[in-house]
Amino acid sequence: MPTQYELESQWITSEGIHGVRYRYSDLVRVKSGEHSEETGEVIALLSLTPEPTYGIVLPPNEKFLILPEQKLEATGSSGGRTLTVMPPGVKPGQH
């Protein structure tokens, strides 16, 4: 099983991960549950099994949700952010 670092390192490549529908910064709509019909931004790929599971933030209060792919639908747009995966223990800006 890959570490979170390995998972996100592969996820942000141009090839992505086969079978993973959403990418970092994609805007998605929640299809069911407490936050049904709300739109959020994908900020993490948390696991691949039993299905891709994502970390999503909902505006305006940046509420963090963990949702499987089947509970999300594409909005066709992106937040336009880029993700830089840092090795474990290295903070952004350190070299």
Biopython code that builds the backbone (N, CA, C, O; Angstrom):
import numpy as np
from Bio.PDB.StructureBuilder import StructureBuilder

atoms = [
    (1, "MET", "N", (0.848, -1.182, 0.000)),
    (1, "MET", "CA", (0.000, 0.000, 0.000)),
    (1, "MET", "C", (0.893, 1.245, 0.000)),
    (1, "MET", "O", (1.798, 1.364, 0.825)),
    (2, "PRO", "N", (0.633, 2.169, -0.928)),
    (2, "PRO", "CA", (1.497, 3.351, -1.001)),
    (2, "PRO", "C", (1.290, 4.298, 0.174)),
    (2, "PRO", "O", (0.213, 4.350, 0.768)),
    (3, "THR", "N", (2.336, 5.039, 0.493)),
    (3, "THR", "CA", (2.209, 6.076, 1.516)),
    (3, "THR", "C", (1.405, 7.240, 0.924)),
    (3, "THR", "O", (1.207, 7.297, -0.289)),
    (4, "GLN", "N", (0.947, 8.156, 1.762)),
    (4, "GLN", "CA", (0.222, 9.334, 1.275)),
    (4, "GLN", "C", (1.111, 10.142, 0.326)),
    (4, "GLN", "O", (0.637, 10.653, -0.689)),
    (5, "TYR", "N", (2.384, 10.253, 0.653)),
    (5, "TYR", "CA", (3.332, 10.973, -0.198)),
    (5, "TYR", "C", (3.424, 10.327, -1.584)),
    (5, "TYR", "O", (3.360, 11.020, -2.599)),
    (6, "GLU", "N", (3.573, 9.001, -1.624)),
    (6, "GLU", "CA", (3.672, 8.285, -2.898)),
    (6, "GLU", "C", (2.385, 8.412, -3.716)),
    (6, "GLU", "O", (2.420, 8.598, -4.932)),
    (7, "LEU", "N", (1.252, 8.309, -3.023)),
    (7, "LEU", "CA", (-0.047, 8.416, -3.679)),
    (7, "LEU", "C", (-0.215, 9.784, -4.325)),
    (7, "LEU", "O", (-0.571, 9.872, -5.500)),
    (8, "GLU", "N", (0.033, 10.845, -3.578)),
    (8, "GLU", "CA", (-0.143, 12.191, -4.116)),
    (8, "GLU", "C", (0.932, 12.540, -5.148)),
    (8, "GLU", "O", (0.665, 13.300, -6.078)),
    (9, "SER", "N", (2.135, 11.998, -4.997)),
    (9, "SER", "CA", (3.187, 12.235, -5.990)),
    (9, "SER", "C", (2.779, 11.688, -7.353)),
    (9, "SER", "O", (3.029, 12.332, -8.372)),
    (10, "GLN", "N", (2.160, 10.522, -7.389)),
    (10, "GLN", "CA", (1.697, 9.942, -8.648)),
    (10, "GLN", "C", (0.442, 10.667, -9.140)),
    (10, "GLN", "O", (0.275, 10.862, -10.344)),
    (11, "TRP", "N", (-0.432, 11.062, -8.229)),
    (11, "TRP", "CA", (-1.701, 11.708, -8.572)),
    (11, "TRP", "C", (-1.502, 13.023, -9.316)),
    (11, "TRP", "O", (-2.295, 13.357, -10.196)),
    (12, "ILE", "N", (-0.445, 13.781, -8.973)),
    (12, "ILE", "CA", (-0.260, 15.097, -9.588)),
    (12, "ILE", "C", (0.508, 15.056, -10.907)),
    (12, "ILE", "O", (0.667, 16.090, -11.557)),
    (13, "THR", "N", (0.985, 13.880, -11.313)),
    (13, "THR", "CA", (1.685, 13.797, -12.599)),
    (13, "THR", "C", (0.694, 13.985, -13.740)),
    (13, "THR", "O", (-0.514, 13.867, -13.535)),
    (14, "SER", "N", (1.187, 14.272, -14.928)),
    (14, "SER", "CA", (0.293, 14.463, -16.070)),
    (14, "SER", "C", (-0.464, 13.185, -16.416)),
    (14, "SER", "O", (-1.566, 13.245, -16.961)),
    (15, "GLU", "N", (0.120, 12.030, -16.104)),
    (15, "GLU", "CA", (-0.548, 10.755, -16.356)),
    (15, "GLU", "C", (-1.614, 10.454, -15.312)),
    (15, "GLU", "O", (-2.573, 9.734, -15.593)),
    (16, "GLY", "N", (-1.452, 11.002, -14.106)),
    (16, "GLY", "CA", (-2.394, 10.726, -13.022)),
    (16, "GLY", "C", (-2.352, 9.268, -12.608)),
    (16, "GLY", "O", (-1.337, 8.594, -12.780)),
    (17, "ILE", "N", (-3.448, 8.788, -12.068)),
    (17, "ILE", "CA", (-3.578, 7.391, -11.641)),
    (17, "ILE", "C", (-4.780, 6.804, -12.364)),
    (17, "ILE", "O", (-5.879, 7.355, -12.295)),
    (18, "HIS", "N", (-4.578, 5.695, -13.051)),
    (18, "HIS", "CA", (-5.653, 5.038, -13.785)),
    (18, "HIS", "C", (-6.832, 4.759, -12.847)),
    (18, "HIS", "O", (-6.648, 4.214, -11.759)),
    (19, "GLY", "N", (-8.021, 5.127, -13.267)),
    (19, "GLY", "CA", (-9.222, 4.864, -12.485)),
    (19, "GLY", "C", (-9.579, 5.962, -11.500)),
    (19, "GLY", "O", (-10.622, 5.888, -10.850)),
    (20, "VAL", "N", (-8.736, 6.980, -11.375)),
    (20, "VAL", "CA", (-9.014, 8.101, -10.469)),
    (20, "VAL", "C", (-9.568, 9.240, -11.319)),
    (20, "VAL", "O", (-8.875, 9.772, -12.187)),
    (21, "ARG", "N", (-10.804, 9.604, -11.066)),
    (21, "ARG", "CA", (-11.515, 10.558, -11.924)),
    (21, "ARG", "C", (-11.134, 12.015, -11.668)),
    (21, "ARG", "O", (-11.012, 12.791, -12.615)),
    (22, "TYR", "N", (-10.947, 12.395, -10.416)),
    (22, "TYR", "CA", (-10.747, 13.803, -10.089)),
    (22, "TYR", "C", (-9.296, 14.099, -9.765)),
    (22, "TYR", "O", (-8.569, 13.258, -9.238)),
    (23, "ARG", "N", (-8.892, 15.325, -10.098)),
    (23, "ARG", "CA", (-7.527, 15.786, -9.867)),
    (23, "ARG", "C", (-7.539, 16.904, -8.839)),
    (23, "ARG", "O", (-8.595, 17.437, -8.500)),
    (24, "TYR", "N", (-6.364, 17.255, -8.348)),
    (24, "TYR", "CA", (-6.218, 18.359, -7.407)),
    (24, "TYR", "C", (-6.821, 19.625, -8.009)),
    (24, "TYR", "O", (-6.563, 19.951, -9.168)),
    (25, "SER", "N", (-7.616, 20.329, -7.225)),
    (25, "SER", "CA", (-8.226, 21.614, -7.571)),
    (25, "SER", "C", (-9.482, 21.482, -8.432)),
    (25, "SER", "O", (-10.089, 22.495, -8.778)),
    (26, "ASP", "N", (-9.894, 20.239, -8.792)),
    (26, "ASP", "CA", (-11.151, 20.088, -9.527)),
    (26, "ASP", "C", (-12.308, 20.525, -8.636)),
    (26, "ASP", "O", (-12.309, 20.273, -7.431)),
    (27, "LEU", "N", (-13.280, 21.176, -9.238)),
    (27, "LEU", "CA", (-14.492, 21.542, -8.519)),
    (27, "LEU", "C", (-15.519, 20.438, -8.745)),
    (27, "LEU", "O", (-15.770, 20.028, -9.878)),
    (28, "VAL", "N", (-16.105, 19.966, -7.653)),
    (28, "VAL", "CA", (-17.046, 18.848, -7.700)),
    (28, "VAL", "C", (-18.312, 19.207, -6.929)),
    (28, "VAL", "O", (-18.299, 20.067, -6.049)),
    (29, "ARG", "N", (-19.402, 18.532, -7.278)),
    (29, "ARG", "CA", (-20.667, 18.709, -6.576)),
    (29, "ARG", "C", (-20.945, 17.441, -5.776)),
    (29, "ARG", "O", (-20.765, 16.330, -6.273)),
    (30, "VAL", "N", (-21.380, 17.616, -4.543)),
    (30, "VAL", "CA", (-21.737, 16.480, -3.692)),
    (30, "VAL", "C", (-23.115, 15.994, -4.124)),
    (30, "VAL", "O", (-24.062, 16.779, -4.175)),
    (31, "LYS", "N", (-23.236, 14.691, -4.439)),
    (31, "LYS", "CA", (-24.484, 14.150, -4.969)),
    (31, "LYS", "C", (-25.487, 13.742, -3.906)),
    (31, "LYS", "O", (-26.687, 13.716, -4.180)),
    (32, "SER", "N", (-25.028, 13.418, -2.684)),
    (32, "SER", "CA", (-25.972, 12.944, -1.669)),
    (32, "SER", "C", (-25.442, 13.228, -0.274)),
    (32, "SER", "O", (-24.275, 13.572, -0.092)),
    (33, "GLY", "N", (-26.318, 13.079, 0.699)),
    (33, "GLY", "CA", (-25.923, 13.269, 2.091)),
    (33, "GLY", "C", (-26.175, 14.677, 2.593)),
    (33, "GLY", "O", (-26.862, 15.471, 1.949)),
    (34, "GLU", "N", (-25.613, 14.971, 3.742)),
    (34, "GLU", "CA", (-25.818, 16.242, 4.428)),
    (34, "GLU", "C", (-25.458, 17.454, 3.566)),
    (34, "GLU", "O", (-26.089, 18.504, 3.679)),
    (35, "HIS", "N", (-24.463, 17.314, 2.718)),
    (35, "HIS", "CA", (-23.978, 18.442, 1.906)),
    (35, "HIS", "C", (-24.389, 18.321, 0.439)),
    (35, "HIS", "O", (-23.742, 18.892, -0.439)),
    (36, "SER", "N", (-25.462, 17.578, 0.176)),
    (36, "SER", "CA", (-25.958, 17.367, -1.174)),
    (36, "SER", "C", (-26.134, 18.688, -1.921)),
    (36, "SER", "O", (-26.666, 19.662, -1.388)),
    (37, "GLU", "N", (-25.671, 18.690, -3.176)),
    (37, "GLU", "CA", (-25.764, 19.835, -4.096)),
    (37, "GLU", "C", (-24.769, 20.957, -3.798)),
    (37, "GLU", "O", (-24.730, 21.943, -4.533)),
    (38, "GLU", "N", (-23.966, 20.832, -2.742)),
    (38, "GLU", "CA", (-22.932, 21.839, -2.490)),
    (38, "GLU", "C", (-21.731, 21.553, -3.380)),
    (38, "GLU", "O", (-21.443, 20.402, -3.708)),
    (39, "THR", "N", (-21.038, 22.618, -3.765)),
    (39, "THR", "CA", (-19.854, 22.493, -4.610)),
    (39, "THR", "C", (-18.614, 22.720, -3.760)),
    (39, "THR", "O", (-18.562, 23.639, -2.943)),
    (40, "GLY", "N", (-17.609, 21.858, -3.967)),
    (40, "GLY", "CA", (-16.360, 21.971, -3.229)),
    (40, "GLY", "C", (-15.176, 21.749, -4.147)),
    (40, "GLY", "O", (-15.328, 21.458, -5.333)),
    (41, "GLU", "N", (-13.989, 21.895, -3.569)),
    (41, "GLU", "CA", (-12.744, 21.737, -4.320)),
    (41, "GLU", "C", (-11.969, 20.536, -3.795)),
    (41, "GLU", "O", (-11.796, 20.381, -2.586)),
    (42, "VAL", "N", (-11.505, 19.689, -4.707)),
    (42, "VAL", "CA", (-10.698, 18.521, -4.345)),
    (42, "VAL", "C", (-9.316, 19.011, -3.920)),
    (42, "VAL", "O", (-8.635, 19.703, -4.677)),
    (43, "ILE", "N", (-8.907, 18.644, -2.698)),
    (43, "ILE", "CA", (-7.572, 19.055, -2.249)),
    (43, "ILE", "C", (-6.677, 17.868, -1.894)),
    (43, "ILE", "O", (-5.490, 18.054, -1.628)),
    (44, "ALA", "N", (-7.229, 16.647, -1.886)),
    (44, "ALA", "CA", (-6.399, 15.482, -1.547)),
    (44, "ALA", "C", (-7.014, 14.211, -2.105)),
    (44, "ALA", "O", (-8.236, 14.085, -2.189)),
    (45, "LEU", "N", (-6.167, 13.279, -2.482)),
    (45, "LEU", "CA", (-6.568, 11.911, -2.781)),
    (45, "LEU", "C", (-6.118, 11.108, -1.569)),
    (45, "LEU", "O", (-4.922, 11.001, -1.297)),
    (46, "LEU", "N", (-7.076, 10.544, -0.842)),
    (46, "LEU", "CA", (-6.757, 9.905, 0.435)),
    (46, "LEU", "C", (-6.550, 8.404, 0.341)),
    (46, "LEU", "O", (-5.757, 7.841, 1.095)),
    (47, "SER", "N", (-7.258, 7.743, -0.584)),
    (47, "SER", "CA", (-7.070, 6.303, -0.764)),
    (47, "SER", "C", (-7.600, 5.880, -2.122)),
    (47, "SER", "O", (-8.346, 6.614, -2.771)),
    (48, "LEU", "N", (-7.202, 4.684, -2.543)),
    (48, "LEU", "CA", (-7.653, 4.134, -3.817)),
    (48, "LEU", "C", (-8.641, 2.994, -3.650)),
    (48, "LEU", "O", (-9.416, 2.709, -4.562)),
    (49, "THR", "N", (-8.622, 2.335, -2.489)),
    (49, "THR", "CA", (-9.479, 1.172, -2.285)),
    (49, "THR", "C", (-10.397, 1.395, -1.094)),
    (49, "THR", "O", (-9.965, 2.012, -0.121)),
    (50, "PRO", "N", (-11.617, 0.935, -1.116)),
    (50, "PRO", "CA", (-12.217, 0.156, -2.200)),
    (50, "PRO", "C", (-12.559, 0.990, -3.436)),
    (50, "PRO", "O", (-12.813, 0.426, -4.501)),
    (51, "GLU", "N", (-12.571, 2.304, -3.319)),
    (51, "GLU", "CA", (-12.723, 3.207, -4.459)),
    (51, "GLU", "C", (-11.973, 4.488, -4.124)),
    (51, "GLU", "O", (-11.705, 4.754, -2.952)),
    (52, "PRO", "N", (-11.626, 5.295, -5.140)),
    (52, "PRO", "CA", (-10.939, 6.554, -4.831)),
    (52, "PRO", "C", (-11.743, 7.391, -3.835)),
    (52, "PRO", "O", (-12.951, 7.575, -3.984)),
    (53, "THR", "N", (-11.044, 7.890, -2.823)),
    (53, "THR", "CA", (-11.653, 8.708, -1.780)),
    (53, "THR", "C", (-10.864, 10.003, -1.677)),
    (53, "THR", "O", (-9.633, 10.000, -1.658)),
    (54, "TYR", "N", (-11.596, 11.109, -1.612)),
    (54, "TYR", "CA", (-10.988, 12.434, -1.703)),
    (54, "TYR", "C", (-11.237, 13.276, -0.466)),
    (54, "TYR", "O", (-12.208, 13.075, 0.263)),
    (55, "GLY", "N", (-10.338, 14.223, -0.248)),
    (55, "GLY", "CA", (-10.551, 15.296, 0.711)),
    (55, "GLY", "C", (-11.074, 16.486, -0.079)),
    (55, "GLY", "O", (-10.462, 16.912, -1.059)),
    (56, "ILE", "N", (-12.207, 17.015, 0.353)),
    (56, "ILE", "CA", (-12.880, 18.118, -0.340)),
    (56, "ILE", "C", (-13.054, 19.267, 0.644)),
    (56, "ILE", "O", (-13.341, 19.031, 1.818)),
    (57, "VAL", "N", (-12.886, 20.505, 0.188)),
    (57, "VAL", "CA", (-13.216, 21.660, 1.027)),
    (57, "VAL", "C", (-14.410, 22.385, 0.413)),
    (57, "VAL", "O", (-14.500, 22.568, -0.801)),
    (58, "LEU", "N", (-15.328, 22.793, 1.300)),
    (58, "LEU", "CA", (-16.522, 23.517, 0.875)),
    (58, "LEU", "C", (-16.412, 24.973, 1.298)),
    (58, "LEU", "O", (-16.116, 25.262, 2.457)),
    (59, "PRO", "N", (-16.648, 25.892, 0.367)),
    (59, "PRO", "CA", (-16.675, 27.303, 0.737)),
    (59, "PRO", "C", (-18.002, 27.601, 1.443)),
    (59, "PRO", "O", (-18.925, 26.802, 1.290)),
    (60, "PRO", "N", (-18.162, 28.651, 2.175)),
    (60, "PRO", "CA", (-17.176, 29.697, 2.405)),
    (60, "PRO", "C", (-16.303, 29.426, 3.629)),
    (60, "PRO", "O", (-15.308, 30.118, 3.844)),
    (61, "ASN", "N", (-16.669, 28.416, 4.440)),
    (61, "ASN", "CA", (-15.946, 28.207, 5.700)),
    (61, "ASN", "C", (-14.858, 27.149, 5.622)),
    (61, "ASN", "O", (-14.272, 26.778, 6.639)),
    (62, "GLU", "N", (-14.583, 26.654, 4.387)),
    (62, "GLU", "CA", (-13.529, 25.661, 4.180)),
    (62, "GLU", "C", (-13.774, 24.374, 4.975)),
    (62, "GLU", "O", (-12.824, 23.746, 5.442)),
    (63, "LYS", "N", (-15.049, 23.978, 5.131)),
    (63, "LYS", "CA", (-15.375, 22.724, 5.813)),
    (63, "LYS", "C", (-14.740, 21.573, 5.032)),
    (63, "LYS", "O", (-14.873, 21.495, 3.810)),
    (64, "PHE", "N", (-14.049, 20.683, 5.747)),
    (64, "PHE", "CA", (-13.344, 19.559, 5.136)),
    (64, "PHE", "C", (-14.221, 18.315, 5.177)),
    (64, "PHE", "O", (-14.720, 17.934, 6.236)),
    (65, "LEU", "N", (-14.407, 17.687, 4.023)),
    (65, "LEU", "CA", (-15.182, 16.448, 3.921)),
    (65, "LEU", "C", (-14.313, 15.359, 3.316)),
    (65, "LEU", "O", (-13.427, 15.634, 2.507)),
    (66, "ILE", "N", (-14.572, 14.128, 3.713)),
    (66, "ILE", "CA", (-13.938, 12.959, 3.101)),
    (66, "ILE", "C", (-15.050, 12.197, 2.405)),
    (66, "ILE", "O", (-15.974, 11.701, 3.050)),
    (67, "LEU", "N", (-14.955, 12.104, 1.070)),
    (67, "LEU", "CA", (-16.026, 11.488, 0.299)),
    (67, "LEU", "C", (-15.481, 10.544, -0.765)),
    (67, "LEU", "O", (-14.459, 10.821, -1.393)),
    (68, "PRO", "N", (-16.187, 9.408, -0.962)),
    (68, "PRO", "CA", (-15.797, 8.493, -2.039)),
    (68, "PRO", "C", (-16.240, 9.055, -3.385)),
    (68, "PRO", "O", (-17.146, 9.884, -3.462)),
    (69, "GLU", "N", (-15.587, 8.590, -4.436)),
    (69, "GLU", "CA", (-15.845, 9.087, -5.781)),
    (69, "GLU", "C", (-17.322, 8.980, -6.172)),
    (69, "GLU", "O", (-17.844, 9.870, -6.845)),
    (70, "GLN", "N", (-17.999, 7.909, -5.761)),
    (70, "GLN", "CA", (-19.394, 7.698, -6.164)),
    (70, "GLN", "C", (-20.344, 8.774, -5.633)),
    (70, "GLN", "O", (-21.452, 8.919, -6.149)),
    (71, "LYS", "N", (-19.934, 9.523, -4.622)),
    (71, "LYS", "CA", (-20.790, 10.571, -4.062)),
    (71, "LYS", "C", (-20.503, 11.947, -4.654)),
    (71, "LYS", "O", (-21.033, 12.954, -4.185)),
    (72, "LEU", "N", (-19.656, 11.985, -5.694)),
    (72, "LEU", "CA", (-19.267, 13.254, -6.304)),
    (72, "LEU", "C", (-19.594, 13.260, -7.789)),
    (72, "LEU", "O", (-19.650, 12.213, -8.433)),
    (73, "GLU", "N", (-19.811, 14.469, -8.325)),
    (73, "GLU", "CA", (-19.958, 14.618, -9.770)),
    (73, "GLU", "C", (-19.163, 15.833, -10.214)),
    (73, "GLU", "O", (-19.020, 16.806, -9.475)),
    (74, "ALA", "N", (-18.652, 15.761, -11.424)),
    (74, "ALA", "CA", (-17.823, 16.841, -11.967)),
    (74, "ALA", "C", (-18.670, 18.068, -12.266)),
    (74, "ALA", "O", (-19.830, 17.959, -12.662)),
    (75, "THR", "N", (-18.071, 19.237, -12.068)),
    (75, "THR", "CA", (-18.717, 20.484, -12.475)),
    (75, "THR", "C", (-18.116, 20.990, -13.776)),
    (75, "THR", "O", (-18.633, 21.931, -14.377)),
    (76, "GLY", "N", (-17.022, 20.368, -14.214)),
    (76, "GLY", "CA", (-16.378, 20.769, -15.455)),
    (76, "GLY", "C", (-15.418, 21.925, -15.291)),
    (76, "GLY", "O", (-14.967, 22.504, -16.280)),
    (77, "SER", "N", (-15.097, 22.271, -14.048)),
    (77, "SER", "CA", (-14.159, 23.373, -13.848)),
    (77, "SER", "C", (-13.164, 23.053, -12.741)),
    (77, "SER", "O", (-13.275, 22.051, -12.034)),
    (78, "SER", "N", (-12.195, 23.941, -12.622)),
    (78, "SER", "CA", (-11.110, 23.753, -11.670)),
    (78, "SER", "C", (-10.879, 25.045, -10.906)),
    (78, "SER", "O", (-11.163, 26.135, -11.402)),
    (79, "GLY", "N", (-10.354, 24.908, -9.680)),
    (79, "GLY", "CA", (-10.013, 26.076, -8.889)),
    (79, "GLY", "C", (-8.745, 26.750, -9.377)),
    (79, "GLY", "O", (-8.423, 27.858, -8.947)),
    (80, "GLY", "N", (-8.013, 26.080, -10.287)),
    (80, "GLY", "CA", (-6.816, 26.659, -10.870)),
    (80, "GLY", "C", (-5.575, 26.600, -10.009)),
    (80, "GLY", "O", (-4.560, 27.213, -10.342)),
    (81, "ARG", "N", (-5.637, 25.873, -8.904)),
    (81, "ARG", "CA", (-4.461, 25.771, -8.029)),
    (81, "ARG", "C", (-3.537, 24.657, -8.508)),
    (81, "ARG", "O", (-3.955, 23.759, -9.239)),
    (82, "THR", "N", (-2.275, 24.728, -8.085)),
    (82, "THR", "CA", (-1.331, 23.650, -8.356)),
    (82, "THR", "C", (-0.836, 23.097, -7.035)),
    (82, "THR", "O", (-0.765, 23.810, -6.034)),
    (83, "LEU", "N", (-0.499, 21.830, -7.045)),
    (83, "LEU", "CA", (-0.043, 21.140, -5.847)),
    (83, "LEU", "C", (1.422, 20.779, -6.009)),
    (83, "LEU", "O", (1.813, 20.217, -7.033)),
    (84, "THR", "N", (2.231, 21.092, -5.016)),
    (84, "THR", "CA", (3.615, 20.676, -4.989)),
    (84, "THR", "C", (3.780, 19.738, -3.804)),
    (84, "THR", "O", (3.638, 20.154, -2.654)),
    (85, "VAL", "N", (4.076, 18.481, -4.079)),
    (85, "VAL", "CA", (4.240, 17.495, -3.021)),
    (85, "VAL", "C", (5.663, 17.575, -2.495)),
    (85, "VAL", "O", (6.625, 17.431, -3.250)),
    (86, "MET", "N", (5.789, 17.804, -1.194)),
    (86, "MET", "CA", (7.093, 17.898, -0.549)),
    (86, "MET", "C", (7.423, 16.556, 0.099)),
    (86, "MET", "O", (6.525, 15.906, 0.634)),
    (87, "PRO", "N", (8.681, 16.122, 0.068)),
    (87, "PRO", "CA", (9.060, 14.900, 0.759)),
    (87, "PRO", "C", (8.737, 15.004, 2.251)),
    (87, "PRO", "O", (8.737, 16.101, 2.810)),
    (88, "PRO", "N", (8.464, 13.880, 2.888)),
    (88, "PRO", "CA", (8.164, 13.920, 4.329)),
    (88, "PRO", "C", (9.255, 14.672, 5.099)),
    (88, "PRO", "O", (10.446, 14.438, 4.894)),
    (89, "GLY", "N", (8.834, 15.569, 5.980)),
    (89, "GLY", "CA", (9.754, 16.312, 6.816)),
    (89, "GLY", "C", (10.279, 17.594, 6.210)),
    (89, "GLY", "O", (10.936, 18.372, 6.901)),
    (90, "VAL", "N", (10.005, 17.838, 4.927)),
    (90, "VAL", "CA", (10.472, 19.051, 4.270)),
    (90, "VAL", "C", (9.306, 20.024, 4.155)),
    (90, "VAL", "O", (8.247, 19.681, 3.629)),
    (91, "LYS", "N", (9.509, 21.230, 4.646)),
    (91, "LYS", "CA", (8.476, 22.254, 4.585)),
    (91, "LYS", "C", (8.620, 23.052, 3.298)),
    (91, "LYS", "O", (9.729, 23.209, 2.787)),
    (92, "PRO", "N", (7.504, 23.560, 2.766)),
    (92, "PRO", "CA", (7.610, 24.393, 1.563)),
    (92, "PRO", "C", (8.601, 25.527, 1.771)),
    (92, "PRO", "O", (8.633, 26.150, 2.833)),
    (93, "GLY", "N", (9.408, 25.791, 0.752)),
    (93, "GLY", "CA", (10.406, 26.851, 0.851)),
    (93, "GLY", "C", (11.767, 26.374, 1.322)),
    (93, "GLY", "O", (12.757, 27.093, 1.178)),
    (94, "GLN", "N", (11.835, 25.162, 1.890)),
    (94, "GLN", "CA", (13.132, 24.601, 2.307)),
    (94, "GLN", "C", (13.792, 23.945, 1.104)),
    (94, "GLN", "O", (13.107, 23.420, 0.226)),
    (95, "HIS", "N", (15.089, 23.974, 1.064)),
    (95, "HIS", "CA", (15.819, 23.301, -0.046)),
    (95, "HIS", "C", (16.872, 22.408, 0.521)),
    (95, "HIS", "O", (17.596, 21.753, -0.229)),
]
sb = StructureBuilder()
sb.init_structure("model")
sb.init_model(0)
sb.init_chain("A")
sb.init_seg("    ")
for serial, (resi, resn, name, xyz) in enumerate(atoms, 1):
    if name == "N":
        sb.init_residue(resn, " ", resi, " ")
    sb.init_atom(name, np.array(xyz, "f"), 0.0, 1.0, " ", f" {name:<3s}", serial, name[0])
structure = sb.get_structure()
